[in-house]
Amino acid sequence: MSGSALFETFARAPLAFERGEGSWLITEGGERYLDFAGGIAVNSLGHSHPHLVEALTEQAAKLWHVSNLYQIPGQSRLGERLAENSFADRVFFTNSGAEALECAIKTARRYQYVNGHPERYRVITFEGAFHGRTLATIAAGGQAKYLEGFGPKVEGFDQVAFDDIDAAEKLIGPETAAILLEPVQGEGGIRPFPTQSLKRLRQLCDKHGLLLIFDEVQCGIGRTGKLFAHEWAGVNPDLMAIAKGIGGGFPMGACLATEEAASAMTAGVHGTTFGGNPLAMAVGNAVLDVVLEEGFLDEVSRKALLIKQGLAAIADEFPDVIEGIRGSGLMLGLKCTMPNTKVNMALRDHKLLAVPAGDNVIRLLPPLTTSDADIQEALARIRAGAASLSKAAASGG
Ligand SMILES: Cc1ncc(COP(=O)(O)O)c(C=O)c1O
């Protein structure tokens, strides 16, 4: 791909796909790859899901865009459905995860402002977090490699170690507005926050008048076997950012809020040109049609158990390659013994796509619709990849 006019911001694999079918991606030359990267947790229903294709093409023949100057029935409907199926009362639609986070952060600050606390604007976050690539979300994520060279870090973000709730409590001051976290860190290495920690954070927010913001851009929309990951802990946020899986491959996101938190966002204080447009809403509603079908989420949990058991056996067999398995539902991490980039390459050599993450982990994010046969095939390929790495390591390679 050299000589390309594109920014060189991505270390792309030398692979181009022409089409996708379910859990599979197919190159122009007809090579089939088993896609357990899922566009980094985006392809929630796999590739070319007939219901999504129909929803998008039907809408494309009718109306693409009108702007938020007008009523958008599909947007009202999707908003109501998200609210009915979550803690939320109000929804603001965006085009991406980072924009959903921007909306959540702005809403938290504005909430404090209109409730007589303009001094409260700081947000506490956790190490290993990833919240996007805008100037505010790189500040929220706090990772030096994403902040370097982009001028002064956006003011107002304070970070503590992963899951250090005591440190978060100590950091709460007169200027604190909110606490922000991913219930299961994705890029940070598939690290779930313990239920007890989420409960303590909720209590801290209530005690100090702070808003609790969950980033479920990666772990939401059925990925963990519940519609939203925080449901496992029984702890509700005041604000939540989602994206990725809700669009199933169509770019969209949303900020969900309680009535109280959203009350600060009155006419004109926030906006978007594309967010919530008819095409995105048609797809978002179609994704929910499938994910909310009775038994769908139970199937995600059943398949998750199947793959987890298989992975645990592979880790037992090749401890020199894989140290352990972590994660929740179909958001799984292989903690690697050898460099995760090496493991990722070996998996790709066996035509299995996965995604490296922090903490030397490989992420597996298959479509929620993946079949038992695809899972068995993936396990066979992962085992073969691990076996080849183990053999090479044993012979000093
Ligand atoms: C947890 C989390 N938050 C936010 C984002 C940013 O989303 P986007 O890339 O759509 O802006 C991501 C993307 O990987 C993510 O995983």
The ligand as an ORCA input file, in Angstrom:
! r2SCAN-3c Opt
* xyz 0 1
  C     -14.118      1.904     25.163
  C     -14.000      2.824     23.981
  N     -14.378      4.101     24.088
  C     -14.308      4.954     23.051
  C     -13.819      4.561     21.838
  C     -13.748      5.536     20.707
  O     -14.669      5.217     19.720
  P     -14.493      5.790     18.232
  O     -13.246      5.207     17.677
  O     -15.740      5.337     17.528
  O     -14.415      7.276     18.353
  C     -13.397      3.239     21.671
  C     -12.836      2.791     20.382
  O     -12.105      1.826     20.292
  C     -13.492      2.350     22.765
  O     -13.107      1.064     22.666
*
